[in-house]
């Protein structure tokens, strides 16, 4: 027993500095309090063109809560479904729809001219504004909203676009509030949106 005691003391002596460092680290971080983790920035300034060929920027949205979606006019299913759901929500808002804005920003500026956007959006609520621009401007807005998009070749010279299908809810000052759930009853979604107007 006595022969083991010196070995035990040697082991404990070797472990004590490491234990002290661990304990010190725990005390340091616990006394500092919670650390703040900054949320990823979504949105920001932009300058595009609307479906009437008029310049349109983030400044036109000041003081309005607004929805933002990205897509393209040749989209076979997701985009028209989103725009239909958005139209139903705006219809449920009735007069309050004038107090908000809804944007459909193309990820296919090569084909989506103001004229093609105007024709496409004629099937949906008139409050929805279509936006396009030169490829660099569109790419900059997509990057600001953290939207992925990519041209996908099809047979022949045709192509489609792969893209993120998210609707964002933005505050009156242009800051990101949350993603907006479109997969619910229009009156429920409209009531949710109305809280921010």
C-alpha positions in Angstrom: 0.0 0.0 0.0 2.8 2.4 1.0 4.6 1.5 -2.3 1.6 2.6 -4.3 1.2 6.0 -2.6 4.2 7.7 -4.3 2.9 6.6 -7.7 -0.6 7.9 -6.9 0.9 11.2 -5.9 2.9 11.4 -9.1 -0.2 10.7 -11.2 -2.3 13.3 -9.3 0.5 15.9 -9.6 0.6 15.3 -13.4 -3.2 15.6 -13.7 -3.7 18.7 -11.5 -2.5 21.3 -14.0 -4.8 19.9 -16.7 -7.7 19.8 -14.3 -7.0 23.4 -13.3 -7.0 24.6 -16.9 -10.4 22.8 -17.5 -11.9 24.3 -14.4 -10.6 27.7 -15.2 -12.1 27.5 -18.7 -15.5 26.4 -17.3 -15.5 29.3 -14.8 -14.4 31.8 -17.4 -17.1 31.0 -19.9 -19.9 30.5 -17.3 -19.1 33.9 -15.8 -19.0 35.7 -19.2 -22.7 34.9 -19.7 -24.3 33.8 -23.0 -22.5 34.7 -26.2 -24.4 36.5 -28.9 -24.6 34.7 -32.2 -25.4 37.1 -35.0 -28.1 35.8 -37.4 -27.2 35.5 -41.0 -28.1 38.7 -42.9 -30.9 38.3 -45.5 -32.0 41.0 -47.9 -30.5 44.4 -48.6 -30.5 47.2 -51.1 -31.2 46.4 -54.8 -32.1 48.1 -58.0 -34.1 46.2 -60.6 -36.9 46.8 -63.1 -40.6 45.9 -62.6 -43.0 44.3 -65.1 -43.9 47.8 -66.4 -40.3 48.5 -67.3 -40.0 51.1 -64.5 -36.9 51.1 -62.1 -37.7 49.6 -58.8 -35.5 49.5 -55.7 -35.7 48.6 -52.0 -36.5 52.3 -51.4 -39.9 51.8 -52.9 -40.7 49.4 -50.1 -39.9 51.6 -47.1 -42.7 51.6 -44.5 -44.2 48.4 -45.9 -44.0 44.8 -44.7 -43.4 42.7 -47.8 -43.1 39.2 -49.1 -40.3 38.1 -51.4 -40.2 35.0 -53.6 -37.8 34.0 -56.4 -38.7 32.0 -59.5 -39.1 32.2 -63.3 -41.9 32.4 -65.8 -41.1 29.0 -67.4 -41.3 27.2 -64.0 -43.7 24.2 -64.4 -45.1 23.9 -60.9 -43.5 25.5 -57.8 -43.6 29.1 -58.9 -47.2 29.2 -60.2 -48.3 27.4 -57.0 -46.5 29.9 -54.8 -48.0 32.8 -56.7 -51.5 31.4 -56.5 -51.1 30.9 -52.8 -49.7 34.4 -52.4 -52.7 35.7 -54.4 -55.1 33.9 -52.1 -53.5 35.5 -49.1 -53.6 39.0 -50.6 -57.3 38.4 -51.5 -58.0 37.5 -47.9 -56.3 40.7 -46.7 -58.8 42.7 -48.7 -58.1 46.4 -48.2 -55.1 45.7 -46.1 -53.4 44.3 -49.2 -52.6 47.9 -50.1 -50.5 48.2 -46.9 -48.1 45.4 -47.9 -46.1 44.4 -51.0 -45.3 41.0 -52.7 -42.3 40.5 -54.9 -41.6 37.9 -57.5 -38.0 38.2 -58.5 -36.8 36.2 -61.5 -33.8 34.0 -61.5 -34.0 33.8 -65.3 -33.4 37.4 -66.5 -32.3 36.0 -69.9 -36.0 35.1 -70.7 -37.9 37.1 -68.1 -38.2 40.5 -69.7 -40.6 43.1 -68.1 -43.1 42.2 -70.9 -43.0 38.4 -70.2 -43.3 39.1 -66.5 -46.3 41.3 -67.1 -48.0 38.6 -69.2 -47.2 35.9 -66.6 -48.4 37.9 -63.6 -51.7 38.8 -65.3 -53.0 35.5 -63.9 -52.3 36.4 -60.3 -53.2 39.1 -57.8 -52.3 42.6 -59.1 -50.5 43.5 -55.9 -47.7 41.0 -56.9 -44.8 42.9 -58.5 -42.5 41.1 -60.9 -38.8 42.2 -60.9 -36.0 41.5 -63.4 -32.8 43.2 -64.4 -29.4 42.4 -66.0 -27.9 39.1 -64.9 -25.4 40.8 -62.5 -28.2 42.7 -60.7 -30.3 39.6 -60.4 -27.4 37.6 -59.1 -26.6 40.3 -56.5 -30.2 40.2 -55.2 -30.3 36.4 -55.1 -27.0 36.5 -53.1 -28.3 39.1 -50.7 -31.4 36.8 -50.0 -29.2 33.7 -49.9 -31.0 32.2 -52.9 -29.4 29.4 -54.9 -30.1 29.2 -58.6 -28.6 27.4 -61.5 -29.4 27.0 -65.2 -30.1 23.3 -66.0 -29.7 22.4 -69.7 -32.5 20.3 -71.3 -32.7 18.6 -74.7 -31.8 20.8 -77.6 -31.1 24.4 -76.7 -33.8 24.6 -74.0 -33.1 24.9 -70.3 -34.8 25.2 -66.9 -33.8 26.8 -63.7 -33.1 25.1 -60.4 -33.6 27.5 -57.5 -34.5 27.9 -53.8 -38.2 28.0 -53.2 -38.6 30.1 -50.1 -40.9 33.0 -49.4 -39.4 35.6 -47.0 -41.3 38.0 -44.7 -39.5 41.3 -44.5 -40.1 44.1 -42.0 -41.1 47.7 -42.8 -37.5 48.8 -42.5 -36.3 46.1 -44.9 -34.9 43.7 -42.3 -35.6 39.9 -42.4 -38.4 38.8 -40.1 -38.8 35.1 -41.0 -39.6 32.7 -43.7 -43.3 32.7 -44.5 -45.2 29.4 -44.5 -47.4 29.3 -47.6 -48.7 25.8 -46.9 -51.7 26.7 -44.7 -55.1 28.0 -45.1 -55.1 31.5 -46.8 -57.1 33.1 -44.0 -54.6 31.8 -41.4 -51.6 33.1 -43.4 -53.4 36.4 -44.0 -54.1 36.8 -40.3 -50.4 36.1 -39.6 -49.3 38.7 -42.2 -51.7 41.3 -40.9 -50.0 41.3 -37.5 -46.9 42.9 -39.1 -48.7 45.6 -41.2 
